[in-house]
Amino acid sequence: MAQEFVNSRIQPGKVVVFIKPTCPYCRRTQEILSQLPLKQGIMEFVDITATSYTDEIQDYLQRLTGARTVPRVFIGKECIGGCSDLITMQESGELVPRLRQIGALQ
C-alpha cells in the first residue's frame, strides 16, 4: 500500500514533496518551492499524516531514498533529499537548472 501510494505520485516532470504539516523543515521547503515560478499543477505537497499508514510510507521512503525523514523532495523521478539539500541546491545555483531540465518552470 505505501509503495503504491508513493510511486503513484512520483512522476517525470513533477515536483513532489512528502511532508508532515507540523514539521518546520517541511514548512521551510514549502516556502522555498512556493517562491519559484513553477508551472501550474507541477508541484504537489503530499501530507503523509493524512493517511492511516504514515509509518509504512516513511519505511518505504527510507528504502527508496536512504532516509526516513521528511520532507523528501523529488524532482522528476529523482529524490534530491530534504530541506537542507534543497537549500544547498538553491544556494549553489543548481535548483533552477534542475527544474528547467524537467520543464517545471514557467
N, C-alpha and C positions, 0 to 999 in steps of 0.2 A: 504494500500500500504506500509506504513512504517513498520508495524508489520511484514508483509510478507518479506520485504527486510531484516530486522534484523534477524528474526527467520530462514531464509534460510541460513544464514551464520554461525550461532552458531551451532556447531556440536560436538559430543563427539570426543575426540582425536585430536581436533584442538585448536590452539591459535588464537583468533580473537580479533583485536583491532579496535574499531571505533574511527576515528581520523578526525581532520581538519589539513591540512598540515601547516598552518600558526601558529598553537598553539605550544608554546615552551614545554609544558608538553607532548604533543603528540610526538614531536621530541625526547625528552628525553626517553620516553617509547620505541620508536622505537630503539634508540641506545642501551638501556639495553637489549631488547629482541634479537636484531641482533647479540649481542656478545655471545649468548648462542648456544651450539651445537645442534640446533633443526634439526629434520629430514626435508628433502626437502618436500615442499608442506604442512607442518603442520601449518605454520604461515601465517595469512592474515591480512593486514592492509587495512581497509575499509574507504576510504575517503568519508565522508558523504556530503561534499560540491560538489561532482561530480554528485549529484542528484538534482532534482528540488523540493525536499521535505525535505530539511535539518531540518527545524523546527519540522516537524512531526516525523522525526526519533528521534530527541532529546526528544520530548514529550513522545514517546514510550519507549525510554531508561530510562526516569525518572520513568515511571510506572513499568518497568521491574526491574530496579536496585536501585531505590530510588534517583538517581542523573541524572541530565540532561546534565552535563558537559562531555567533552571529555578530555582525552581518557577514554573509557570504555573498560576494559580488561577482556576477557572471556578465561578461561582455561577450555576446555571442555564446558559443558553447564552452568558452574558457573561463575558469574561475581565476580572478586576479587576486583574490584574498579577501581581507576585511577592510575595516576603516583605515587603519594605518597604511595599508598597501595602496588604497585609493588616494590618500593624501600624498604619499610618496610619488605616485604616478602623476598626480596633478602638479606637484611642485617641480618635478623633473621635466615637465612638458610632454610626457608620454600619453596622458589620458585623452586629450583631444584627437591626436592622430589615430589612436586605437578606436575611438568612437567613430571617427570618419571612415576608417577602414571597413567597418561593418554597416556603414550607411545610416548611422543613427542620428547624425546632426542635420539640422535644418539648412 
